[in-house]
Amino acid sequence: MRELIRRIESATPPDRDRAVDALRALAILGVVLGHWLVTALVTDSGVLRGDSPLHHLPEFTLVSWAFQTLAVFFLVGGLVGAKSYARARARGVRYRQWLGARLMRLFRPVAVLLAVWTLAVVVMLAAGVDDMTLYTLCKRMLSPLWFLVVFAVLTAVTPLVAKLHPLWPLAVVLLVDLNRFVLHGPDWLDPANVVAGWLVPYCLGAAWSGGRLQSRATGWTLLLGGAAVTAGLVLWGGYPASMVGVPGQKVSNLDPPTLAVVTFGLAQCGAALLLLGPLRRVLARPVVWAAVALANLSGMTVFLWHQTSMMAVTALALFAGDPLLGLHTPPTGVDWVLARFAWLPVFAAALLLCCAAFRRYEHGRRRDGGPRGRVVRQNRPAPSQPVRHA
């Protein structure tokens, strides 16, 4: 272990901004923990159906504020994408080549996930698993993939994003919400917010890559302004308090993104910028940096397989006989929440097994036929670029 830590430290360029890697890792961790805490699979007469503790325990709504960290991921994505494209242009790489390489790294591990699940569905159908259970499982496996489609679209328009002020997509979100909630206009405009909503933090990341957003005043403005507007929209604007979808709730802040979740994302981006200094100091410790670097090496694998890991534990535990609290029972009480926290290490262990099995598909193979993704090789991207950012 000491040798591994030493190798990672020695392979890291001195001018690398380690805090950016940490922000990406924290964003992925937030999504994973958020899904594990608010996603329930309830056994009902031998059938698995979806549920959420937020539906039964609204007092835990603030959990969604702590773990809905997608805006930070898009912030870092905009930063890395803009820097990557600028370097590609400087080397004479054409846009098509640059985009193809980035999309390949993004969707190669997705193809593996879909192949494994296709086989799993065939096996479950042959075993006589009911349609509702199959629908519940497949929906939870597929639900995180919408994010990758949006991320791919934003990656494709990175050359334009570098010239776009974040206020423009924010204005689109506002207009769509006015049409949706005030004017009750045509709903075919609503999907525009799927791109515009996440384009706001992506544009901030692109601006950051250009040397802007450097002052702490900018961070505080985004944090306090975004938090104040979000609170106002929830308290007086009629927006849901939850920053994730809740079963049975008429309006979701995420489907499509609403103005509330976008302003909440601005607050998160401000907090991320303010955390850069403290993170840099902490990450100067080799052991901490090694943990962040290793987490980034498997970031896409963690994101893609975390729901599968949770569902695998839930399914295997059915062989225990009676439904288990925090795993198969309705999430209607505090006892379920406490039990779910106790299950988190089991989910994490299952996820580690998935990473061990599928991480290599995140990085492909080198031209010489050797495996990619070694720590020394992976820790040499340009400064401020997360390790193997997809």
ABEGO torsion letter per residue (X at the ends): XAAAAAAAAAABBAABBAAAAAAAAAAAAAAAAAAAAABBBBBBGGBBBBBBAAAABAAAAAAAAAABAAAAAAAAAAAAAAAAAAAAAAAGBBAAAAAAAAAAAAAAAAAAAAAAAAAAAAAAAAAGBBAAAAAAAAAAAAAAAAAAAAAAAAAAAAAAAAABBAAAAAAAAAAAAAAAAAAGBBAAAAAAAAAAAAAAAAAAAAAAAAGBGABAAAAAAAAAAAAAAAAAAAAAAGBBABABBBBGBABBAAOBBBAAAAAAAAAAAAAAAAAAAAAAAAAABAAAAAAAAAAAAAAAAAAAAAAAAAAAAAAAAAAAGBBBBGAABBBABAAAAAAAAAAAAAAAAAAAAAAAAAAAAAAEBBAAGBBBGBAAAAAABBBGBBBGBX
